[in-house]
């Protein structure tokens, strides 16, 4: 008998597999049933098999079949699931996907219609009862199994983002990352099919079919606009350049007005905000009622995600980017720009400026002031609270000094080091967790315009700015002065925020203000902002294995390993911290651009949240909190710091761990009042360890060891 060529046997095997009638693999509908019965997402299966999500979608739709080793692996998975989840008696025949209309929005308190987007770029849209939700697959087909959102089985998924569809109007979550093949990756492993070929089509699809968006954070607030993040491939597919070119800072670049995509947007009767079409673009139509009609776009290849705030995120796969941004959106806010912008927007979202009130004359509901908010109109600061280029300063001819409430940047005089300190082997840096966030808790700030007073009596309960001479106060030179950012002793009268003056009084010194700018209406404006960001920070750390119940030694070990535990969640944690610092910095945003002239108003001044006095209050309280801990450490341990930079302090130490010098009671519990280790805002973590000789060498060069203790040049950016 003649040997048959091997290719004939291969062909026969292929033919047998083709007519196997489901023996090799179950019918497509059964594949979907088994995966969903196990609570697995397409993304989870794709990751396990080493393929992309569209491949899983194609296999489940019957449009393609796995090959070679992936066929065996996929069959093994399905057989294992079939043993655990036997098929019901109902037919396994594939059913067609139906698009269900989105339920109408629940009734809300009325608000006034807006004719144009407000300063913070929030807009509205007419309600559309016919709105449809998008199909949760990557390629549109006339027949396919029904798909529904499911919770990912990734280890952190249960905590990192709440279940999709908690608001029936937004069944697919707050955002999606669109790739070049039309796959739009949402949170919890959802993948939507986006057929758009142009930016206007993308906007229409997002608003009418995607099911994306997020509910308002406050009863008087507004829903968050859906966010579509474009990969480089998606941007090019939609007619955008892969990169923006120009001489300006990359995040300041915009498409020119005559670019074809900008013209497309205009022809489709959509508008761009004054920010134009840049890395973060908002596309909207004028409001007609209470519903939104706006989509936020973020273009990854245009540096929409700053590497300092979102480390490593741009290089991730689209599904992982969606996970990172989805966790942030769920715990903080749907990103609306940089983390600084998002931090500022979160303040307004949690303290909306208006609420619905009934007009006693007409009986109609009209917008009225929401108590505790900053209102809808910008408010000029007092001259000493402003910046030198501010119109209030330039137009008034102000010749006085300015409020100088900034974070510590202090290094101890090297001549004040003792021989005993210099013989210690290590310099250990402690960093306070989100010190500005801790300072914002229960912080009373001014809500009304400043009033000018001459020779007032000091009242520590009234927020404002006080002209006081604190130069008579002499403190231990081995500690920074709490009254100046560089830690030097004041040389004469200067303007201080209330917390700084109150601390001088707390230390037992007489204070006699010469002038003051004070505010009659006050409130803890930042409290909800603090609460939401604190929960986001603590919950994300807990997902990374850093929990409140750890001992100090366990906490230090967990902090050393947390970034490796889950790089995606580590990026979320970084973004939360950047949101805090950036949001506080944005309260006093300076003019930008080469063509600015002193005395002109700049765009940031038109925001009610341009409030340098609130920024000063946060930083003043944070600096005072730091000094109080430094003083208590001297009383409890006799230790003096080598240097302080913002929320980082460096101490000489006999060991490489903070446990070698932090104060503990005989019971083993940390002593209150000093630095304590822990995962909540205001508690400390290890920043870095270096040889003591290294720290002394930097001090002799007038360099700050706290800036470099982590290794490299870890400059602490205050977010401005």
C-alpha positions, 0 to 999 in steps of 0.5 A: 500500500502506497504511503499517503502524503501527510497533507492529505491526513491533515486535510481529512482531519480538518474536514472531520473537525468541520463536520464534528457538529460541536464535538470539538467545540460547543456551539457559539451560543453555548460558549457564551453561556459557559463563560457568563455562567462562570462570571468571566469576561471576554477580557479575562478569557483573552488574557488567559489564552494570550489573544485579544478581546476581538478574537474571543468575540469572534469565536463566540459569534461563530465568525472564526475558530481558534487554531493549534494550541489555542484550540486545545486550550479553549476546548479545555476551558469550555469542557471544564466549565461545562462540568461545573455549569451543565447546560439547561434543557432549553435550546442552545440555539444562538439568539440575536442581540437586541438593543434595548432603549435606555430608560428615561432619566428619573425626575430631578429638581429643575434647574435653569437652562444654559445657553452656553457651556459655563466656565468649567465646560459643563453642558447639557443636552435634550432628553432622547427617549429613543436612546439605544444602548450599544452592543457589548461586542467588538464587531456588529453582526446580524446574529449573535448571542446576547451579551451583558456586562459582568464583573471581572474575576481579576483579583482587585475587580470587586473593589476597584470599580463598582458593578457596571450599570448601577445607574440604568441610564449609564449601563456601561459605566463612565468611559471607554478606551477606543482602539483602532479596530473599533473596540471600545473598552469599558470598565469591568471588562466590557467591550463595545462595538463602535462603528464610528469613522469620524469624530461627529459619528463618534460623538453621536454614537457615544450619546445615543448608543454607548450607554456611557456616563456617570450620575451626579455626585450631589443632588443639585449637581450635574451628571458627568459627561461620557469620556472617550479615550482615543489610542493613537490608532483610533485617533488616526482612524478618525482623521486626527494626527497621531501627534501634535506638533508645535513649539508650545508645551505639548499639552497646550497644543491645539488643532488649527481652526482649519483642520478637516476634523475641526471643520467636520465638527462644525458642519455637524452642528457641534461645537468645541469649548474655548480650549479648542481641540487639544489633548482634552477636547469637549464637544457639545451642543447648546443645552435644551433642558436638563439632560447632557449633550456633551462628550469629553475626548482624551487623546493618548498620543497627544499626552493627555495623561501626564506620566507624572500623575499616571505612571506607565498608563499610556503604555498599557493595553486599552483594556488596562487603561480603561480599568485604571481610568474606570477605578479613578472615575468610580472613586474620584470623578470622570477625568475632565483634563489633567488631574489638577483640573479634575481636582478642581472640578470635583470641588464644584461637583460636590458643592454645586453653585446652585439649587432649585428654589421656588419663585414666590411671585411666579411659583416657578422653579428657578436656580438659586444659591446653594448654601456652602458653595462658592456661587456662580460668579468669580470673586476678586481676592484682597490685594495681599491675597492676589498675585503681583500681576492681578488686576486688583493689584495693578489697578489699585496701585497696591504697594504692600506685601503679599501673603506668602503661605507656601509649603516648607523648603528648609534645611538646618544650618549644618553648623547646628549639627551635633557630633552625635548626630553626625556619627549616626549611620543613616538619614531617614525620610518620612513622607506624610500621606496627602498632607494637603488633603489632611489639612483640608478636613474640617477647614473653615474658609471664607465664602463671601468677599473680603472686608477690610479692617484696621487694627482688629482683634485677632480671632482664630475662628475667622478665616482671612489674611492678617497683617501682623509683626511676628519678628519678635518670636524667637524659636529653636534654630534647629527647627524651621520657623513656622511662619515662613516657607524657608523656615527663617525668622520673620524680619518685620510685619507680614501678611499671614493666613488665620492658621499661621497667626493662631499658631503663634498664639498657640505657642504663647506669643502675643499677636496684634494685627494692624490690618486684616481682610476677613470674610463674614460668610464662612464654611467647611467648603472642602469637607466633601472633597476631603471625604471623597478623596480620602476614601479613594486613597484609603480604598485603593491602598487597601486593594494594594494590600496596605490596610489599616489593621497592619502593624507598623512593621507590616505597614512598612513592608506592604508599602515597599511592595504595593506598587508591584502588587498591581501596577494599574492600581498603583497608577490610580493611587498616583493619580489620586495624590496628584488630584489633591496637590493639583486641585489645591494648586489650581485655586491660584492658577497663574496666567499662561502664555507668552503674550500675557500683559500684567494687569489683564484678566486671564481665563482662570480668574473667571472661575468661582474656584479661583480662590488664592485665600482657600489655597493659602488656608490649606497650605498654612494649616498643612505647614502648621501641622508639620511644625507641631509634629516636629516640635512634639518629636523634640519633646518626646525623643529629643530628635531634630530634623535635618531638612523639610520639603513640603510633606517630607521630613528627614531625620538622623537615625541609628537604623534604616527604618523609622521604627528606630527613632519614632516614639512608642509607649511601653504598650507598643502603641505610637505616641500621639502628637508626633509622626505616626506610620499608617495608610490614612491622610496625615500619617507617615510612610517611609520616603527613603533612606540614605547614609548620614554622610550623604545628607551632610554633604548635601547640607554643606552644599545648601541642597535639601536632602528631603528633595533627594532622599528617595533617590534621583531628583524627586522634586515635590510638585505643588501642582501649580 
